[in-house]
Amino acid sequence: MDAVFFRALCQEMPEQIRGLRIEKVFAPAPHLWTISVGRAGFLVLHTGRPVPFLMLTSHKPENPPRPGGQAMGLRARVRERRILDLRLHWPKRQVALELSPGPGRWLVLGLDQAPALVEELAPDFGCAPSWPDVHTIVRQEHIWQEFPHITPPVRRILARLDPARATAWLKRLQSDDLREFYVVRDHKGQLQARLWPEGTESRAVASALEAAEQAYGPLVARLTQRHEDKDQSAKERKRLDRTIARLESDRAGLEAMIAGGAEGRWLCAALHGLDKHARQAAVQVSTDDGELVELKLRPEWTVLENMQHRFARAAKGQRGLPVVEARMDALRQQRAALDAGPMQPFQKEGGSPPAITAARPVAPLALPARFQHIKVSIFCSTDGFMVLKGRSAEANRQLVQAARPFDYWLHAKDVAGAHVLILRDHATHHVPEATMLEAACLAALSSHLRQADRGDVLLCLAKDVRSIKGAAAGQVRVDSIERVLRPQIDPGLEERLRIPVPQKT
């Protein structure tokens, strides 16, 4: 996020958050902070790669059930304190929130550091920066080192304009009268909020707050999902390592049992010279190499029973060893797959990167971790969205529980049937009408509407669908309906959209 856009963004914030109380603080992913500020929504700060940014959104980001230690410490010091005022130090992309009395007067939010509580701000905090002329800016490639508010994107824009237009454009940046805001895709393909159009994919929006939410909201969803997947992968690695270690111990025990069969052979060979009904603690026998050794026995058993016991254990070990080794091989393959990382996103053949006017519809081939224990059928819509359908009443119940609040839930109206989910990356992720109708058709095909030409299907946000305590599995209460779809029912749609991905059951 450029410093000049950061200034415009923070200038719109005071009327939105001044006077409100800070409610909670979360750190849902590394370098990502979420601060709940009541009716205004959530301040979201990202201080790492690929893009540092600050935004204010009404959509609640996906937060962990428990905040980390750093987030909990900050929450304890700022919770229930009011935001009295804001002071902006935009060249360094920092804004300080003045809080009601408590430990630390100012909460400093900067794009290069974690949120920090301080009693006093630096003397130069909020001072207006100096601006070199256009010629100096264009001539010095690394001018941002001396003037951090003149970032490389600003310099590139000035270098492309003729001197007169560049001078006028620079004066506009220096002023506070900034009324044009855009969501663009930069040269690295990353969505950015700008004060100017850039490239072939640019969209004008009404405010800096709206531009930031549209540009960086999808990135928040990706960062939280990536962190969730990493946590799940780490837990799965630990579980696999523990299981493999136990199996290695089991294998060592089975190999020892098999080795006991040799001792049984030695006893059998010496049995003609021994009293096989005697009970004794040890006997002298010869090994396969002719070496005389003392073999310890269980004195409560006869010599014959000791021999038979060794043969029986050796046979048991021989039966169990291949099973344990096959299980270990399977677990090692799972461990290697985790180390290799997630599979690449699934895309239809001939697909092309979408324009900025629509959210990027991508359906991962690998089933998200929160659904991997649920028996579901997996589909990919023609627009690339992953669609899940429950395969049993219990799976329907689990789908409702595992869905994110902004996922779409579909079900045939007024008849029994399967629950269907359209997975979205974030709350502003646009789902094309074609995908909604395909998902509605899948829901209808899993109900009594299967034989009809058309049928009514409910479309709701997952947050508005709740399981009924004490009711049969799969029965839900719907608090709000987005709309009722009436798709044309195509019996062959399931086979065309199905993704044959192995699942854990």
C-alpha positions as CSV (number, residue, x, y, z in Angstrom):
1,M,0.0,0.0,0.0
2,D,1.5,3.3,-1.1
3,A,2.0,6.1,1.5
4,V,-0.2,8.5,-0.5
5,F,-3.1,6.0,-0.6
6,F,-2.5,5.3,3.1
7,R,-3.0,9.0,3.8
8,A,-6.3,9.0,1.9
9,L,-7.5,5.9,3.7
10,C,-6.7,7.2,7.2
11,Q,-8.3,10.5,6.5
12,E,-11.6,8.7,5.9
13,M,-11.3,6.7,9.1
14,P,-12.0,9.2,11.9
15,E,-15.7,9.6,11.2
16,Q,-16.0,5.8,11.1
17,I,-14.2,4.8,14.3
18,R,-13.9,7.9,16.5
19,G,-15.7,7.4,19.8
20,L,-16.0,3.6,19.4
21,R,-14.7,1.0,21.8
22,I,-12.1,-1.6,20.9
23,E,-13.7,-5.0,21.6
24,K,-11.2,-7.8,20.7
25,V,-7.8,-8.3,19.1
26,F,-6.9,-11.4,17.1
27,A,-3.8,-12.5,15.1
28,P,-5.3,-15.0,12.7
29,A,-2.1,-15.5,10.7
30,P,1.6,-14.3,10.9
31,H,1.9,-10.6,10.5
32,L,-1.9,-10.2,10.3
33,W,-3.9,-8.4,13.0
34,T,-7.7,-8.0,13.4
35,I,-9.1,-5.3,15.8
36,S,-12.8,-5.3,16.4
37,V,-14.1,-1.7,16.7
38,G,-17.8,-2.2,17.3
39,R,-20.4,-1.1,14.7
40,A,-17.6,0.1,12.3
41,G,-16.4,-3.5,11.9
42,F,-12.8,-4.6,11.9
43,L,-9.5,-2.9,11.4
44,V,-7.3,-5.4,9.6
45,L,-3.5,-4.7,9.6
46,H,-1.0,-6.8,7.6
47,T,2.7,-6.0,8.0
48,G,4.3,-8.8,5.9
49,R,4.5,-10.0,2.3
50,P,3.2,-10.0,-0.3
51,V,1.5,-6.7,0.5
52,P,1.4,-4.7,3.7
53,F,-1.9,-2.9,4.1
54,L,-4.5,-1.5,6.5
55,M,-8.2,-1.6,5.9
56,L,-11.6,-1.2,7.7
57,T,-14.1,-3.9,6.8
58,S,-17.6,-4.8,8.0
59,H,-16.9,-8.5,7.2
60,K,-15.5,-10.5,10.1
61,P,-12.2,-12.2,9.0
62,E,-11.7,-15.9,9.9
63,N,-10.2,-15.8,13.4
64,P,-8.8,-18.7,15.4
65,P,-10.8,-19.9,18.4
66,R,-8.0,-18.6,20.7
67,P,-5.8,-15.6,20.1
68,G,-2.0,-16.1,20.4
69,G,0.0,-14.8,23.3
70,Q,1.0,-11.5,21.6
71,A,-2.6,-10.8,20.6
72,M,-3.9,-11.7,24.0
73,G,-1.5,-9.4,25.7
74,L,-2.5,-6.5,23.5
75,R,-6.2,-7.3,23.9
76,A,-5.9,-7.2,27.7
77,R,-4.5,-3.6,27.5
78,V,-6.8,-2.1,24.9
79,R,-10.1,-3.9,25.4
80,E,-13.1,-1.6,26.2
81,R,-11.1,1.5,25.7
82,R,-12.5,4.2,23.4
83,I,-10.8,5.7,20.3
84,L,-10.7,9.4,21.1
85,D,-8.8,10.6,18.0
86,L,-6.4,9.7,15.3
87,R,-3.0,11.2,14.4
88,L,-1.5,10.4,11.0
89,H,2.2,10.0,10.1
90,W,1.6,9.0,6.6
91,P,5.1,9.2,5.0
92,K,6.1,6.3,7.2
93,R,2.6,4.7,6.8
94,Q,1.7,4.9,10.4
95,V,-1.5,6.0,12.2
96,A,-1.8,6.5,16.0
97,L,-5.2,5.9,17.7
98,E,-5.5,8.0,20.9
99,L,-7.2,5.8,23.5
100,S,-9.2,6.5,26.6
101,P,-7.1,6.3,29.9
102,G,-5.2,3.1,30.4
103,P,-1.8,1.6,29.9
104,G,-0.3,3.4,26.9
105,R,-2.1,6.5,25.5
106,W,-1.5,5.7,21.8
107,L,-2.0,2.5,19.8
108,V,0.3,2.8,16.8
109,L,-0.6,0.9,13.7
110,G,2.2,0.8,11.1
111,L,2.7,-1.2,7.9
112,D,6.2,-2.2,8.9
113,Q,5.6,-3.3,12.6
114,A,3.2,-5.0,14.9
115,P,0.7,-2.8,16.7
116,A,2.3,-1.1,19.7
117,L,1.1,0.8,22.7
118,V,3.1,3.9,23.6
119,E,2.7,6.7,26.1
120,E,4.2,9.4,23.8
121,L,4.7,9.7,20.1
122,A,7.9,10.8,18.5
123,P,8.4,14.6,18.1
124,D,8.2,14.4,14.3
125,F,5.1,12.2,14.3
126,G,2.5,13.8,12.1
127,C,4.9,16.4,10.5
128,A,4.3,17.2,6.9
129,P,7.0,15.9,4.5
130,S,8.9,17.8,2.0
131,W,8.5,17.2,-1.7
132,P,11.3,17.4,-4.3
133,D,10.4,18.6,-7.8
134,V,9.4,16.3,-10.7
135,H,12.8,16.4,-12.3
136,T,14.6,15.2,-9.1
137,I,12.1,12.4,-8.6
138,V,12.4,11.1,-12.1
139,R,16.2,11.3,-12.1
140,Q,16.8,9.5,-8.8
141,E,15.8,5.8,-9.0
142,H,16.1,5.3,-5.2
143,I,14.5,8.5,-4.1
144,W,12.2,6.6,-1.7
145,Q,15.2,6.0,0.6
146,E,15.3,9.8,1.4
147,F,11.6,10.5,0.7
148,P,9.7,7.3,1.7
149,H,6.3,8.7,0.6
150,I,7.6,8.8,-3.0
151,T,7.4,5.1,-3.7
152,P,8.5,3.4,-7.0
153,P,4.9,3.3,-8.3
154,V,4.6,7.1,-7.8
155,R,7.9,7.6,-9.6
156,R,6.9,5.3,-12.5
157,I,3.7,7.3,-13.0
158,L,5.6,10.7,-13.0
159,A,8.2,9.3,-15.4
160,R,5.5,8.4,-18.0
161,L,3.9,11.9,-18.0
162,D,5.1,15.0,-19.8
163,P,6.6,17.6,-17.5
164,A,3.5,19.8,-17.3
165,R,1.1,16.9,-16.6
166,A,3.6,15.4,-14.1
167,T,3.9,18.7,-12.2
168,A,0.1,19.0,-12.0
169,W,-0.3,15.4,-10.9
170,L,2.4,15.8,-8.2
171,K,0.5,18.9,-6.9
172,R,-2.6,16.9,-6.6
173,L,-0.8,14.2,-4.6
174,Q,0.5,16.9,-2.3
175,S,-3.0,18.2,-1.6
176,D,-5.6,16.7,0.6
177,D,-8.2,16.9,-2.2
178,L,-8.1,13.3,-3.3
179,R,-11.3,12.1,-4.9
180,E,-10.3,9.4,-7.3
181,F,-9.7,5.8,-6.0
182,Y,-9.0,2.7,-8.0
183,V,-8.5,-1.1,-7.6
184,V,-5.8,-2.2,-10.0
185,R,-3.6,-5.2,-10.7
186,D,0.0,-4.3,-10.4
187,H,2.9,-5.6,-12.5
188,K,3.2,-8.7,-10.2
189,G,-0.5,-9.6,-10.7
190,Q,-1.4,-8.5,-7.1
191,L,-4.5,-6.5,-6.4
192,Q,-3.7,-3.0,-5.1
193,A,-5.6,0.1,-4.0
194,R,-4.3,3.2,-5.8
195,L,-5.1,6.9,-6.4
196,W,-4.6,6.4,-10.1
197,P,-5.6,3.8,-12.8
198,E,-2.8,1.4,-13.7
199,G,-2.5,-1.2,-16.5
200,T,-5.4,-2.6,-18.4
201,E,-7.3,-3.9,-15.3
202,S,-8.5,-0.9,-13.3
203,R,-11.8,-0.2,-11.6
204,A,-12.9,3.1,-10.1
205,V,-14.5,3.0,-6.7
206,A,-16.2,5.6,-4.5
207,S,-13.8,5.8,-1.5
208,A,-10.4,4.8,-0.3
209,L,-12.0,2.5,2.4
210,E,-14.0,0.7,-0.3
211,A,-10.9,0.4,-2.6
212,A,-8.8,-1.1,0.2
213,E,-11.5,-3.6,1.1
214,Q,-11.9,-4.8,-2.5
215,A,-8.2,-5.0,-3.1
216,Y,-7.0,-6.6,0.1
217,G,-10.1,-8.5,1.3
218,P,-9.3,-11.5,-0.9
219,L,-5.7,-11.5,0.4
220,V,-6.9,-11.7,4.0
221,A,-9.0,-14.8,3.1
222,R,-5.9,-16.5,1.5
223,L,-3.6,-15.7,4.4
224,T,-6.0,-17.1,7.0
225,Q,-6.7,-20.2,4.9
226,R,-3.0,-20.8,4.3
227,H,-2.3,-20.4,8.0
228,E,-5.1,-22.8,8.9
229,D,-3.9,-25.3,6.4
230,K,-0.4,-25.1,7.8
231,D,-1.7,-25.7,11.3
232,Q,-3.6,-28.7,10.2
233,S,-0.6,-30.0,8.3
234,A,1.6,-29.6,11.3
235,K,-0.9,-31.4,13.5
236,E,-1.2,-34.2,10.9
237,R,2.6,-34.5,10.7
238,K,2.9,-34.9,14.5
239,R,0.1,-37.5,14.5
240,L,1.8,-39.5,11.7
241,D,5.2,-39.3,13.4
242,R,3.7,-40.6,16.6
243,T,1.9,-43.4,14.8
244,I,5.1,-44.4,12.8
245,A,7.1,-44.5,16.0
246,R,4.6,-46.8,17.6
247,L,4.6,-49.1,14.6
248,E,8.4,-49.2,14.6
249,S,8.3,-50.4,18.2
250,D,5.7,-52.9,17.2
251,R,7.9,-54.1,14.3
252,A,10.8,-54.6,16.7
253,G,8.7,-56.7,19.0
254,L,7.4,-58.8,16.1
255,E,11.0,-59.4,14.8
256,A,12.0,-60.5,18.3
257,M,9.0,-62.9,18.3
258,I,10.2,-64.3,15.0
259,A,13.7,-64.7,16.3
260,G,12.4,-66.8,19.1
261,G,11.5,-69.4,16.6
262,A,15.2,-70.3,16.2
263,E,15.3,-71.0,19.9
264,G,12.3,-73.3,19.5
265,R,14.3,-75.2,16.9
266,W,17.3,-75.5,19.2
267,L,15.0,-76.9,21.9
268,C,13.4,-79.3,19.5
269,A,16.8,-80.6,18.3
270,A,17.9,-81.2,22.0
271,L,14.5,-82.5,23.2
272,H,15.6,-86.2,22.8
273,G,18.2,-85.7,25.5
274,L,16.0,-83.7,27.9
275,D,13.1,-84.5,30.2
276,K,10.4,-82.7,28.2
277,H,8.0,-82.7,31.1
278,A,10.5,-81.2,33.5
279,R,10.1,-77.6,34.8
280,Q,13.4,-75.8,35.0
281,A,14.8,-72.2,34.6
282,A,17.4,-73.0,31.9
283,V,18.8,-75.7,29.7
284,Q,21.9,-76.2,27.6
285,V,21.3,-76.4,23.8
286,S,23.3,-76.1,20.6
287,T,22.7,-73.3,18.1
288,D,22.5,-73.8,14.3
289,D,26.2,-73.2,14.2
290,G,26.9,-75.9,16.8
291,E,27.7,-73.4,19.6
292,L,26.6,-74.5,23.1
293,V,24.5,-71.9,24.8
294,E,22.3,-71.7,27.9
295,L,18.7,-71.0,27.0
296,K,16.5,-69.4,29.7
297,L,13.0,-71.0,30.1
298,R,9.9,-70.0,32.0
299,P,10.1,-72.4,35.0
300,E,6.3,-72.6,35.4
301,W,6.1,-74.3,32.1
302,T,7.6,-77.7,31.0
303,V,10.4,-77.8,28.5
304,L,7.9,-78.9,25.8
305,E,5.6,-76.1,26.6
306,N,8.4,-73.6,26.4
307,M,9.3,-74.9,22.9
308,Q,5.7,-74.8,21.7
309,H,5.3,-71.3,23.1
310,R,8.3,-70.1,21.0
311,F,7.0,-71.6,17.8
312,A,3.5,-70.1,18.4
313,R,5.0,-66.6,19.0
314,A,7.2,-66.9,15.9
315,A,4.2,-67.8,13.8
316,K,2.2,-64.9,15.2
317,G,5.2,-62.5,14.4
318,Q,5.4,-63.8,10.9
319,R,1.7,-63.1,10.4
320,G,1.8,-59.6,11.9
321,L,5.0,-58.3,10.4
322,P,3.8,-57.8,6.8
323,V,0.7,-56.0,8.1
324,V,2.7,-53.6,10.2
325,E,5.2,-52.9,7.4
326,A,2.4,-52.2,4.9
327,R,0.8,-49.8,7.4
328,M,4.2,-48.1,7.9
329,D,4.7,-47.7,4.2
330,A,1.3,-46.1,3.8
331,L,1.9,-43.7,6.6
332,R,5.3,-42.7,5.2
333,Q,3.7,-42.0,1.9
334,Q,1.2,-39.7,3.6
335,R,4.1,-38.0,5.4
336,A,6.0,-37.5,2.2
337,A,2.8,-36.0,0.6
338,L,2.5,-33.5,3.4
339,D,6.2,-32.5,3.1
340,A,5.7,-32.0,-0.7
341,G,3.0,-29.4,0.1
342,P,-0.5,-28.8,-1.2
343,M,-1.6,-29.8,-4.7
344,Q,-1.8,-27.1,-7.3
345,P,-5.2,-25.4,-7.8
346,F,-7.5,-27.1,-10.2
347,Q,-8.5,-25.2,-13.3
348,K,-10.6,-26.1,-16.2
349,E,-8.7,-26.5,-19.5
350,G,-8.5,-23.4,-21.6
351,G,-9.1,-21.1,-18.6
352,S,-7.6,-17.7,-18.5
353,P,-6.9,-15.2,-15.6
354,P,-10.1,-13.4,-14.8
355,A,-10.5,-9.7,-15.2
356,I,-10.4,-7.5,-12.1
357,T,-14.1,-6.9,-12.3
358,A,-14.7,-10.4,-10.9
359,A,-13.2,-12.2,-8.0
360,R,-10.8,-14.9,-9.0
361,P,-12.8,-18.2,-9.0
362,V,-10.4,-21.0,-8.2
363,A,-11.5,-24.4,-6.8
364,P,-8.6,-26.3,-5.1
365,L,-8.3,-29.9,-6.1
366,A,-7.3,-30.8,-2.5
367,L,-10.3,-30.8,-0.2
368,P,-9.9,-28.1,2.5
369,A,-8.8,-29.6,5.9
370,R,-12.0,-28.8,7.7
371,F,-14.0,-31.1,5.3
372,Q,-11.6,-34.0,5.0
373,H,-13.4,-36.1,7.7
374,I,-16.8,-35.6,6.2
375,K,-18.3,-37.9,3.6
376,V,-19.0,-35.5,0.7
377,S,-19.2,-35.5,-3.1
378,I,-17.0,-32.9,-4.7
379,F,-17.8,-30.9,-7.8
380,C,-16.1,-28.1,-9.7
381,S,-18.5,-25.6,-11.3
382,T,-17.9,-24.3,-14.9
383,D,-16.7,-21.0,-13.2
384,G,-14.1,-23.0,-11.2
385,F,-15.8,-22.9,-7.7
386,M,-15.7,-26.0,-5.5
387,V,-19.1,-27.3,-4.6
388,L,-19.7,-29.9,-1.9
389,K,-22.7,-32.2,-1.3
390,G,-23.3,-34.3,1.8
391,R,-23.6,-38.0,1.2
392,S,-25.5,-38.9,4.4
393,A,-27.6,-37.2,7.1
394,E,-24.6,-37.1,9.4
395,A,-22.5,-35.6,6.6
396,N,-25.2,-32.9,6.1
397,R,-25.0,-32.0,9.7
398,Q,-21.2,-31.8,9.6
399,L,-21.2,-29.7,6.5
400,V,-23.3,-27.0,8.3
401,Q,-20.8,-27.1,11.2
402,A,-17.7,-26.9,9.0
403,A,-18.9,-24.2,6.6
404,R,-17.5,-20.7,6.9
405,P,-20.1,-17.9,7.5
406,F,-19.8,-16.6,4.0
407,D,-20.1,-19.9,2.1
408,Y,-23.4,-20.4,0.3
409,W,-25.7,-23.2,1.5
410,L,-28.4,-24.7,-0.9
411,H,-31.2,-27.2,-0.3
412,A,-34.3,-28.2,-2.2
413,K,-37.3,-26.3,-0.9
414,D,-39.8,-28.1,1.3
415,V,-38.5,-31.6,0.5
416,A,-35.9,-33.9,2.0
417,G,-32.5,-33.8,0.3
418,A,-28.8,-33.3,0.5
419,H,-27.1,-30.2,1.8
420,V,-24.9,-28.4,-0.8
421,L,-22.2,-25.8,-0.2
422,I,-20.5,-23.4,-2.6
423,L,-17.1,-22.5,-1.1
424,R,-16.0,-18.9,-1.2
425,D,-12.6,-17.3,-0.4
426,H,-14.1,-14.4,1.5
427,A,-17.3,-12.5,2.2
428,T,-17.0,-10.3,-0.9
429,H,-16.2,-13.2,-3.3
430,H,-18.6,-12.9,-6.2
431,V,-20.2,-16.1,-7.3
432,P,-21.5,-16.0,-10.9
433,E,-25.1,-16.9,-11.6
434,A,-24.1,-20.0,-13.6
435,T,-22.4,-21.5,-10.6
436,M,-25.4,-20.8,-8.3
437,L,-27.7,-22.5,-10.8
438,E,-25.4,-25.5,-11.2
439,A,-25.2,-25.9,-7.4
440,A,-29.0,-25.6,-7.1
441,C,-29.3,-28.3,-9.8
442,L,-27.1,-30.6,-7.7
443,A,-29.2,-30.0,-4.7
444,A,-32.4,-30.7,-6.6
445,L,-30.9,-33.9,-8.1
446,S,-30.4,-35.2,-4.5
447,S,-34.1,-34.8,-3.6
448,H,-37.6,-35.7,-4.8
449,L,-37.2,-33.1,-7.5
450,R,-34.9,-35.3,-9.4
451,Q,-37.7,-36.4,-11.8
452,A,-39.0,-32.9,-12.4
453,D,-38.0,-30.4,-15.2
454,R,-37.4,-27.6,-12.7
455,G,-37.6,-27.1,-8.9
456,D,-37.3,-24.5,-6.2
457,V,-34.0,-24.5,-4.3
458,L,-33.2,-22.3,-1.3
459,L,-29.9,-20.2,-1.3
460,C,-28.7,-18.9,2.0
461,L,-25.5,-17.8,3.7
462,A,-24.1,-20.6,5.9
463,K,-24.1,-18.2,8.9
464,D,-27.9,-18.2,8.6
465,V,-28.3,-22.0,8.8
466,R,-28.1,-23.7,12.2
467,S,-28.4,-27.3,13.3
468,I,-31.4,-28.0,15.6
469,K,-30.3,-29.4,19.0
470,G,-32.0,-32.7,19.7
471,A,-33.4,-33.1,16.1
472,A,-32.4,-35.8,13.7
473,A,-29.0,-35.4,11.9
474,G,-29.2,-33.0,9.0
475,Q,-32.3,-31.1,10.2
476,V,-31.6,-27.3,10.3
477,R,-33.2,-24.0,11.0
478,V,-32.9,-21.3,8.4
479,D,-32.9,-17.7,9.8
480,S,-32.7,-15.8,6.5
481,I,-33.0,-16.8,2.9
482,E,-31.0,-14.9,0.3
483,R,-33.2,-16.0,-2.7
484,V,-35.0,-19.0,-4.2
485,L,-33.4,-20.4,-7.3
486,R,-35.4,-22.4,-9.9
487,P,-32.8,-24.3,-12.0
488,Q,-33.4,-26.5,-15.0
489,I,-32.7,-30.0,-13.7
490,D,-30.1,-31.8,-15.8
491,P,-29.5,-35.5,-14.7
492,G,-26.1,-35.6,-16.3
493,L,-24.7,-32.5,-14.5
494,E,-23.3,-34.5,-11.6
495,E,-21.0,-36.6,-13.8
496,R,-19.8,-33.6,-15.8
497,L,-18.9,-31.6,-12.7
498,R,-17.7,-34.3,-10.4
499,I,-14.0,-34.3,-9.2
500,P,-12.8,-37.8,-8.3
501,V,-10.7,-36.9,-5.4
502,P,-9.9,-39.6,-2.7
503,Q,-11.2,-38.7,0.7
504,K,-10.6,-39.7,4.3
505,T,-13.6,-41.6,5.6
